Amino acid sequence: MSYINLPPDQQREIAAIDVRALRAALEKCERDELITPIYSLGLSGCGEFIAAEYRAFERALTAHSKAKAHAKREQTRADVLRAGSNLVHAVEQMQERVRTAQEQAQLFVVDDQILAPSRFSSPLKVTVRYQWRPSSDAQWAYGQATFVHEFTPMPDYTQLLPKRKPSAAKAASDLQDKLYREWEYLKMHALCAVRDFLRDSGDGIDIPESFVVRASQYGGGLNNFSCKF
C-alpha cells in the first residue's frame, strides 16, 4: 500500500484526463441519462478517491433515470449535477497533487514501499529510506531513519468480556493483530514525518538515523506529533 506516493501509472492516468472533455461528457450523461459517455475517459485507473466520486455519480444518474414524478426528477437531477461537480473537483484536486508530487520528486523522494515483518514484537520498528538534493541538477544523497515505538497494547474496555478465557493461541493471534495495526500506524506517521521535513526545506542530513517516537499519554498509542523529530 502506498501511503504518500501515487503509483506512476496512476499519476499518468490522472494527468491525462482532459477536464473540459470530462465536463462535456458529464453533461451528455445527464441529458441522455446514461453513464456511457464517460467510459472512454479512463477514470477507472485513477485511484480510489476519484473512483468513489465516479461511483457516486453513477448511483445518482441511475436514480435519476428511474425517477418518474416531476418533483422527484427535479431532486434527482440536482443530485446528478452535484455528483458531477464533485467528480470534476476530485479530478482537479488529484491533478494538482500529481503536479506537486512531480515537482517535489526533483528534490526528494521517500520510499513508501516498506514490507511488514513476518512477526511483530515490541519495540516496533519502521525504517524509512529517502533521497534528497539541494537542486534539480545536484547529485542525490541517500539516507534512512529508523523509528522505534515501545508499544504495550491496552485492554479495550468498550468490548464485553468473553465468557471463556481465550486460548493461548487465540490470545497470541489477537496480540499480533494489535501489533500489526500499530505498526501500520507507525509506518504512516514515520513516512509523513520524513516527507514533511524534506518538503519544508529540511536538509536530509538533519534527519536522525534512529528516533524513539513519543507515545500518546492517552493509551500509549500514536498521534500526529509522535514521529516529529
N, C-alpha and C positions, 0 to 999 in steps of 0.2 A: 504493500500500500504506500502511495506517495503522499506524504503529509504536506510538503511545502513546494514540491516541484511538479509541474504538469508534464506528463509524458510527451516526448517530441511529436509523436503522431497526432496527439490530441491538440497540441499547440498549432500544428499545421492545419488541422480541420477547422479550428476556431478562427484562425487568421484568414482563412479562405472564404468565410461567409460574407456575402455581399448584403449588407444590411438593407439597402434600398430594394434589392430583389426579395429579401425576406418580408419587408413591409408590403410589397405588391402581392406576394403570394398569400399573405395572411388576409389581405382584403378580398382576394379571389376566393379563399376558403370560406370567408364569411358570406360572400354573395352566393356561392354555389352550394354552401352547406356541406362541403366535402373537405377532407383532410389532404387529399392527393396533391394539391398544388405545392405543398412544401416538402414532399418526399424527396425531391431531387436536390435539396439544399444541404444534405449531409449532416443534419443535426444529430443523428444517432451516434456519431463518433466524437461528440464534443464534451463528454463527461456528464456526471450525474446532475450537476447544477442546472445546466441547460436542458438535460433530458427531463428533469422534474417539471420544468415550466412547459416543455413541449407536451408532456402527458396531461398537464392541467388544461392547456389549450384544447387538446383533443377531447377531453371529457366535456368541456364547456361547449364545444362545437357539436358533439353528439347530443347533448341535452337540448341544444337549440334546434337541431334538425328534427327532434321528436316532439317538440312543443307544438301545440295546436291553437290554444286560445291566444287572442291578441295580447292580452296583458302578460301572459306567460312568455310569449315570444319576445316581447319588448325587454323583459327581465333577462332572458337567456341571451339575447343579442348583446345586451350590456355586459354580461359575463364573458362572452366571446371577445368583445373588444378589450376588456380589461385583461383577460388572459393573454391576448395577442400582444398588448403593450408590455406586459410582464416578461414575455418571451423575448421581445426585442431588447428590453433593458438587460436581461440576463446575458444575451449575446454581446451587447456593447460592453457590459461590465467585464466579461471574460476576455474580450479582445483587448481591453485596457490592461488586464492582468498579464496577458501574453506579451504585450509591448513592454511592460515594466520588467517582466522576467527576462526578456531578451536583452534589455539594456543592462540589467544587473549582472547578467551572465558574462558581460565583457570584463567585469571587475572581480566577481567572486562566484563560486559555485559550492553549494553544500550538498553532499551526497546523502540523500534521504532513504537509500535502499539499505536498510540495516536489518539483518536477519536475527530473529529471536533465538536465544539459546534453547537447547533441547530440554533443559530442566532449569527451574528457577529456584534461587535461594537468596536470602538477604545477607549482605547488601546487594541490591540490584545495581547493574551497571549498563550504561549505554555509551558506546564510543562513536563520536561524530567526526567524520573526515571532511575536510574542506580545502579549498584552494583560493588564493586571492592575489591581486596585484594592484599597484597604485594607479596604473593607467592601462589603457587597452593595448598599448604597444610594449609594455614591460613584460618581463619574464614572470611566469607563475611561481608562487611559493606555496608550499603544502604544509598542512598541519592536522592535528587531531586532538580532540578533547574527550576525556572520559568523565562522565557524570556518575557519581556514586550516591546511592539512596539507601540508607538504613531504614527498612520498612518492616513494621510489625502490624499485621492485619488486626483491626479492632473488631470485636463482636458486633453483629448487626442486630441491634435491639428492636428494630422495626419488624423483624421476622419472628413468627411463632416458633417456640422451641419444638424440635421434633419429639415425637412420642417415644422414640427409641434413640439411644445414643448411636451415632453413625459409626460404621466400622472404621478400622484404621485405614483401609484402602480408600473409603469414601472421604474421610477427613483429609487424607493426603491429596486426593484429587481436587477437593474443594480449595485447599490451600494453594495448589498450583494454579487454579483458575484465578484466584485473587491476586497472586503474584504476577501472573501474566497480564492481567488488566492494569495493574500498577506499573508494570514495565512499559506497556504501551503508552500510558500517560507520561512516564519519564521520557520516553523516546520523543514524543510530540513536543514536550516542553524544552528538551535539550536542543532539538533541531531548530525550534523557533528562537531560542536564546542565541545560538551561533549565527543564524541568519540575520536576526535583528541587529546584533553587534556589528557585523560586517556591513550591513545595509546602512547603518547610521554612521558611516565614515570611520568605523573602527579598523584598527590595524590588526590583522590576524595574529601577529606576533604577541599581542597582548592577551590573547585567549589562553587561559590556563590549560596545561596538559591534563590536569586532574582537578575535579571540582566536586566537593561534597555539597549536595543540594540541601536547601533549608526546608524541612518538612513543616507543614501547617501545624499550628498549635492545636487545631481542632481535629483530632483523629489521626495525626501523623501522616496524612497524605500530602499531595502536591497542590500548589496553587500557582497563579500566574507569575509569582515572584520567586518561586523556589529555585529556578535554574539561572536566574540573573546573576552574572558574575561581575 
